[in-house]
């Protein structure tokens, strides 16, 4: 019940925001730069740090290796809310 109270609705992104996310993902893939990935899952916005390994815009899929456990994670592009390069 408490978890239901802290749930938020998935943010709706503009076309421009989606293009910027896609551009940042592709750039991070080619330069092997670490990124902050913010995504929506089960009513929460979660941020993780990792490296992009694969992007398939048409298939709504990307793969990243997280910084903590160094595991490969598959995720849908439609779950992404924001992507920023780690400075």
C-alpha contacts under 8 A as a table, 3 or more apart, distances in Angstrom:
res1	aa1	res2	aa2	distance
1	X	4	X	5.22
1	X	5	X	6.76
2	X	5	X	5.23
2	X	6	X	6.90
3	X	6	X	5.46
3	X	7	X	6.55
4	X	7	X	5.31
6	X	43	X	7.86
6	X	44	X	7.85
7	X	42	X	7.72
7	X	43	X	4.42
7	X	44	X	5.76
8	X	43	X	5.11
8	X	44	X	6.03
8	X	45	X	7.88
9	X	43	X	6.25
10	X	40	X	6.25
10	X	43	X	7.04
11	X	81	X	7.10
13	X	16	X	7.99
13	X	17	X	5.88
13	X	18	X	6.41
13	X	81	X	7.29
14	X	17	X	5.16
14	X	18	X	6.35
15	X	18	X	5.15
15	X	19	X	6.22
16	X	19	X	5.11
16	X	20	X	6.21
17	X	20	X	5.08
17	X	21	X	6.22
18	X	21	X	5.11
18	X	22	X	6.19
19	X	22	X	5.08
19	X	23	X	6.09
20	X	23	X	5.04
20	X	24	X	6.10
21	X	24	X	5.17
21	X	25	X	6.12
21	X	82	X	6.30
21	X	83	X	5.73
22	X	25	X	5.13
22	X	26	X	6.22
22	X	57	X	7.66
23	X	26	X	5.26
23	X	27	X	6.10
24	X	27	X	5.08
24	X	28	X	6.01
24	X	83	X	6.68
24	X	84	X	7.18
24	X	85	X	7.71
25	X	28	X	5.14
25	X	29	X	6.10
25	X	52	X	6.87
25	X	55	X	7.39
25	X	83	X	7.22
26	X	29	X	5.02
26	X	30	X	6.32
26	X	55	X	7.02
27	X	30	X	5.27
27	X	31	X	6.07
28	X	31	X	5.21
28	X	32	X	5.33
28	X	33	X	4.93
28	X	34	X	6.91
28	X	35	X	7.16
28	X	51	X	7.38
28	X	52	X	6.31
28	X	85	X	7.53
29	X	32	X	5.26
29	X	33	X	7.17
29	X	51	X	7.42
29	X	52	X	5.08
29	X	53	X	6.03
29	X	54	X	6.95
29	X	55	X	7.82
32	X	51	X	6.56
32	X	52	X	7.11
33	X	51	X	6.49
33	X	52	X	7.99
33	X	85	X	6.94
33	X	86	X	7.54
34	X	49	X	6.92
34	X	50	X	5.49
34	X	51	X	4.92
34	X	52	X	7.62
34	X	85	X	6.09
34	X	86	X	5.60
35	X	49	X	5.65
35	X	50	X	5.62
35	X	51	X	6.25
35	X	52	X	7.80
35	X	83	X	6.55
35	X	84	X	5.44
35	X	85	X	4.29
35	X	86	X	5.09
36	X	47	X	6.46
36	X	48	X	5.66
36	X	49	X	4.57
36	X	50	X	6.69
36	X	82	X	7.99
36	X	83	X	5.61
36	X	84	X	5.16
36	X	85	X	6.18
36	X	86	X	6.35
37	X	46	X	7.97
37	X	47	X	5.37
37	X	48	X	5.29
37	X	49	X	6.13
37	X	50	X	7.51
37	X	80	X	7.26
37	X	81	X	7.87
37	X	82	X	6.12
37	X	83	X	4.80
37	X	84	X	6.85
38	X	45	X	6.52
38	X	46	X	5.41
38	X	47	X	4.19
38	X	48	X	6.55
38	X	80	X	6.05
38	X	81	X	5.44
38	X	82	X	5.04
38	X	83	X	6.27
39	X	45	X	5.56
39	X	46	X	5.41
39	X	47	X	6.49
39	X	79	X	5.35
39	X	80	X	4.22
39	X	81	X	5.03
39	X	82	X	6.92
40	X	43	X	6.78
40	X	44	X	5.63
40	X	45	X	4.60
40	X	46	X	6.28
40	X	79	X	5.30
40	X	80	X	6.40
40	X	81	X	6.74
41	X	44	X	5.40
41	X	45	X	6.49
41	X	46	X	7.24
41	X	79	X	7.19
48	X	66	X	7.07
48	X	67	X	7.83
49	X	66	X	5.95
49	X	67	X	5.59
50	X	64	X	6.23
50	X	65	X	5.34
50	X	66	X	4.21
50	X	67	X	4.82
51	X	64	X	5.39
51	X	65	X	5.23
51	X	66	X	6.62
51	X	67	X	7.55
52	X	55	X	7.64
52	X	62	X	7.59
52	X	63	X	6.14
52	X	64	X	4.33
52	X	65	X	6.49
53	X	62	X	7.56
53	X	63	X	5.42
53	X	64	X	5.22
53	X	65	X	6.89
54	X	62	X	5.33
54	X	63	X	5.00
54	X	64	X	7.03
55	X	61	X	6.16
55	X	62	X	4.29
55	X	63	X	6.56
56	X	59	X	5.29
56	X	60	X	6.08
56	X	61	X	5.21
56	X	62	X	5.93
57	X	60	X	5.08
57	X	61	X	6.41
57	X	62	X	7.83
57	X	77	X	7.34
58	X	61	X	7.86
60	X	76	X	5.30
60	X	77	X	4.99
60	X	78	X	6.60
61	X	74	X	7.00
61	X	75	X	5.73
61	X	76	X	4.49
61	X	77	X	5.37
62	X	74	X	5.93
62	X	75	X	5.54
62	X	76	X	6.31
62	X	77	X	6.47
63	X	72	X	6.56
63	X	73	X	5.48
63	X	74	X	4.56
63	X	75	X	6.25
64	X	72	X	5.71
64	X	73	X	5.35
64	X	74	X	6.76
65	X	70	X	5.55
65	X	71	X	5.32
65	X	72	X	4.55
65	X	73	X	6.12
66	X	69	X	6.22
66	X	70	X	5.05
66	X	71	X	5.76
66	X	72	X	6.77
66	X	73	X	7.23
67	X	70	X	5.44
75	X	79	X	7.31
76	X	79	X	5.51
76	X	80	X	7.32
77	X	80	X	5.42
80	X	83	X	7.67
